[in-house]
Amino acid sequence: MTTEIVGGILSAPAVGDCPQDRRAAHFLPDPRARHIDPEHIRWEARQDELDGYDRSLIHIYSAWADPWLIAGHAATATTRTGLTVAHRPGVIAPTVAARSFATLDNLSAGRAATHIVIGSSDADVRRDGDFLDKQRRYERAREYLELFTRTLTADEPFDYHGRHYQVEDSWAGFRPVQHPHPPISIGGSSPAAKELAAEFAYAYAGTFPTLDAARTVTAEVRQLAAQHDRVLRFWKQFFVVLGDTDTDAQATADALRARGEQLLHDRSLESLRSSAQIARSSERELQNVDDIRQAAHRHLTNTFDGLVTGSVERVADYIDTYRHAGIDILQVVALTETDDDRKLRARLVTELLR
């Protein structure tokens, strides 16, 4: 299979009064509030397309702009790059979401995809009225995806009677451009996430922290998919800091880390407490961290410790080792605040596509 490179589109630039502060903010917990800048959306979409990305991911959070509408706006600025909308089952009826998905696919001339997010922050899904725990969200997600995909593919009206969803005489009077339906990816590390991906997704997105983990998990999920006569692709995110040389890249990363710590110190406790990453991490790996500023600093440390830093060639070689381990969808998150940032990122994408 060919490699896919995934970028991303935010509704507004990172917070900061100058390029260096915006670059550092790239690694800090996202603030809950994020305004909407229509031209920035179009700029990021065009930049992903110019740099050679295959798809752009639009994230979801309870306080952020509607990702379906952001994708529709981004589609007006591009002609080739796919648009992957992060989507939470349970917040909206699956028939309604399927029609939004099929509409985007038609308006973008067959470039829509969706990334299903099920096991995200308990606190954040409750903000949209979803009070099921994670286990029950996964149980409901199976019905959701059955009804979601059926709405996308049905040629005539149908009924559906499940535990969580019931519809009568349901039908979308139009079909998506892509058949049988646009791509659906599913992320998560739990057995339930893997099972759902094996049954419904074209790609499974995992963390794959090591090469051994990549080999083990891809083999496991491939076996699950084979039970459904399906073949999956595998998706991993890489945070990168690039330079003309390894030394330049490390110097950039060190400077951004130092500035990030200063910016973190200046942020209010409320801003930190309500951030997407801190809310999620407080329910997972930071459960035993009581001080919210300590939790935010831990997030910053973990982010920088997980960076892939180096020259374009060194970073490409590192990512290639994961391709050989079975990862064929590469989400490459890199700085784009300066002309040098953008040139380095475009060089990396070109290198990865060779």
N, C-alpha and C positions, 0 to 999 in steps of 0.2 A: 504494500500500500504506500501511496505517496505521503509525505509528511505535510501536516497542516501547521501553520504558525498562527497563533491567536494573539491579538492585541487587546485594546480596551478603550472605551469611551466613557468619560465622566461628564456630568452635566455642567461642570464649571471647573476652572483651574484650581490647583491646590492652593491652600491659604498661604499668603506670604506677600510682602511688599517688594521683594526683589527676586530675581531668578534663583539665587543661592538659597534663600529661605523657602521658596517653593520646592526646590530640589530636596531640601532637608525634610520638608513636610511630607514628601512622598513616602517617607518611612515611618511617620508618626501615626498613632491611631486616628482614623478618620473622624472628624467632628460629626455629630448627629445632624447639624444643620448644613445644608449644601444648596446654594441657590442655583438658578437655571440661567445659563448663558448660551443662547441659541447659536451664536457664531462660534463659540468654543466647541460645541458639539460637532458642528460642521467641520471645523478645523481639525479636530482629532480624528474624525472619520476619514477626511482626505489624507491626513498624514499616514494613517495606517495603510491606506490603499497605495499611496506613493511609495512607502517603504517596503511593500511586497507582502504584507500580512494577508492571510487567507480569510480570516474572520476577525471581528471586533466584538468583545464581550461587553454587555451593559449590565452592571451590578444591580442588586435590589437591597433595599433597606426600608423600614417602615416610614422614615421621615424624608426619603429622597424622592426625586421625580419619577413618574411612571416610566419604567424601562421600555414598554411597548411603544410609547410615544416618542421617546428619545431615539429608538431604533428607526421609527418612521421618518423622523427629521434627518437623521444621519443618512438614510437612504437617498435623500434628495441631493446629497453632496457627493455621492459615489456611484460607480457603475459596476464594480467588480467584487469588492470585498463583501463577504457574508456578514450578517448581523445576528449575533447570538444573544438572546434576551434571557437573563436570569429570571426564574419564575418559581413561586412558592405555591404548591398545591394546598388547597384548603382555604385560602384567602378569598378566592373568587370561584364561582361555579365552573366546572370543567368545560361545559358546553360554551360558556361565554368566552373563556380563555382560548378555546380552540378556534373560535371565530376570529378573535383578535390575531391569533397566530396565522391563520389562513389569509386574513386580510393583509397582514404585513408581508406575507410571501407573495401575494399578488402585486402589492404596491412596489415591492423591491425587485420585481421580475425574477422571483425564485431564489432569493438570497437569505431567507429567514432560517433561523435555527433557535432552539430554546435549551437552556440549561436548568434542569430541575434541581431545586434546593429544598430538601425536606428536613434534615436534622439541624437546622440553624438555631440561633439563639431562642430559647424558650421565652425570655423576656420580650424580645422584639416581635415574635409572632403574636403574643398576647396583645400588643399594641394595635393589631389589626383584628382583634376579636377571636383569635384561635387559641383555645385553652387546653387542647389536647397535649399530653406529654409526648416525648419523642417517639416512644414505641408505638403509641396509637396513631401518631401522624404517619408513620410508615405503613401501618395497617390500612389507613384510609387512602394512602397514596396509590396503592394497587388499584383500588376501585377508580380513583381519580384518573389514573393513566389509561385504564380500560375505556372509560367514557370519553376522555380527551382524545385518544387516538381513533375511537370509533366515530366521533363527530367529524374528525378530519377526513375520514375515508368513506363514510356512508353514502351510498347512491340513492337511498330512499329513507323516509322517516322510520324511526325505531323507538322501542321502549327499553328502559333499563331499570332494573329493580335490584338494588344492592342494600347493604346495611347503612352506608353513609349517603348514598345518592340514589335518587329515583327520578326518572324523567319519562314522559309519555309524548309520543308523536314528535320526537325531537329530530331536527335535521337542519344542517346548514345548507342553504340553497346555492352554494358555490363551493369549489374545491381549491385547495392550495395549488400552486404551480408545480411544486415538487411532488412526485408520486413514489410510494403511496402517501407519504406526508413528509414535511421538512424534518431535518435531523433533530433528534432529541438526545441530549447527553444528561447523565446523572452523576452527581458527586456524593462523596461520603465514604467513611471508612468502616462502617458497621456491616455485619452480615446482611442485614435487611437492605442496605444501599446496594450491595453487590448483587443480591438476588433481583432487585428491581432493574438494575442496569442490564443484567443478563437477559431479562425478559423484554424490556421495552426500549433500551437505548441503543444508539449507534456507537456511543463512546462512554467509557467509565472514567471519571476524573477522581484520582486518588492523590494522596500526599507523596507516596513513594520516597521516603526520606533517604534511602540508600539504594544502591544498585541491586543488592540482594533482595531487598523488599520489593523492588520493581519486578524482578524475575519471579519471585514467589507469588505476589498478588496477581500479576497478569496471568500466570498459569492457572491460578485458582479461579479467576473470573472467566477465563476462556472455557474452562470445564463447565462452569455454570451455564454459560451461553450456549455451549454445544448441546445441552439438554433441551434447549428450545430451537435447535437447528439454526443458530445465529452465530455471527462472527462480530466481535467487538473491536473497537479501537481504544487506545488508552491515552489519557490526558494528564500532563503534569505542568505545574506552574513553576517558572524560574524567575526569581528576582535577581537582576544583574546590575552591576556597575562596571562600565567600560572605560578604557583609556587607550591611547595610542600604544602604550607599553603596559606591562604588568605593574611596574612601579607607579606610573601615572594613575592607573585605576585604583591602586591601593591608597594613594595619597588623596584622591577624590573621596573615596569611601571614608577614610579617617576624618577628613574635614567635614563631611556631611554628618557623620556620627556626632562629632563634637558640637556642631551647630544644632543638630536635632535635640541633644540633651539640654541645650540652652532654651530652645523653643518649648520643650516639654515642661521645663521648670516654670515658664511664664503662663502656661495654660491653666485655666481655672479647674478646680476639682469637678465642677458640674460638667464642663466640657469633656473632661476625661471619662467621667463615670458614664456618660451617655453615648460614648463612641461605639461604633459597630463592633470593632475588634475587642474592646475591653469587655463589653457586655457578653460577647460570645466566649471569650477566654475565661471570664470569671466563672462560667458554668463548666469549664473543662480544665485546662491545664493550670489555671491560676486559682483554683477553688480555695486553696489554703493561704492565699495572700489577702490580708485584710485591708491594708492601706492602698487606696486607689492610685495614689501617685507611684507607689512601689510597683503596682501591677502595670501601670503604663510604662514605667522604666523597663520592667521585665519584657514587655512587648517589644520595645525599641531594641533591647539587647538581643532578643531572639531573632528579630528581623535582620539585624546586621550580621549576627552569627550565621544566618542561613543564606547570606548573599553569595552569588557567584561573581567573583571579582577578577578582572584581568583584561588583557588585550582582547580584541575581537577574535583572534585566532585561538587563544587559550580558552575563552568562554565557549566558543563553538565546539572545540574539541571535547570539553567537559560535557556539554549537552549531548553531543554525539554518543557518549558512552551510554546514556539513557536510551537513545534510539536503538542501540544494539541490544538493550535489555527489554525492548518491546514497546517503548513509549513512542507513539507516532503523532501525537498532537502536543505541540509545544507552546505553552502560554508564556511568552517572553515579555516580562514587565521591566521596562527600562526608562531612564530619564529622557524627557523631551523638552526641557525648559530652555535650552540654548541651542544655537546652530551646531556647536560641536556635539552636543548630546544627540541631536537628530541624525547627524552624519554617521556617528558611531553605531547607532541603533540600526540604521539602514544597511550599513556594512555587515552587521551581524546577521540580519535576516537574509541578505544575499548569500553569505557564507553557509548558512544553515540549509538553504534551498539548493545548494550545488549537488 
